[in-house]
Amino acid sequence: MPAKYVTVDGTAVHYLHSGPTTLPDVPPALDRGRLFVLVHAAGSNAGMWRRQVEAAAVDDSVVALDLPGHGRSSGVEGLPTLDACAEFVVRFAAALRLRRFVLVPSGTRTSPSSATLCAAGCPSSSARRRSRPPPGWTSCARHGPSR
């Protein structure tokens, strides 16, 4: 499975992605179908998403990142607050110049909703309903629909 690194705020961030690999410092082409960004819970890493990346890559584009201090990303400590996590995911998306995407949280009861984190990290708008999102999904105006 293709993997790359991107630097965000001085942190080397490891991520898995769908599609062909590219040269170093060149983001992968993530232009197939919908774009999903998969975010793991505290104490986990992008590897937990391998099967989902492979399955979704048939028709869509997928990115699964290792948050700082997790998996193969640099750092020995995780992000200190939920706000810091939200802001980091937004900066990661900006570093890769991602188009609108569906944010997929790991879904454990003890981890915060990544959709809430993304909405918190988007001061330009609050999470709100789109005209016809799938049931149970909200929309971040900056990054598109999320669960």
Secondary structure, DSSP 8 states (H G I E B T S, - for coil): --EEEEEETTEEEEEEESS----TTS-----SSSEEEEE--TT--GGGGHHHHHHHTTTSEEEEE--TTSTTSS-SS--SSHHHHHHHHHHHHHHTT--S-EEEE---TTS--HHHHHHHT-TT---B--SS--TT-EEETTTEEE-
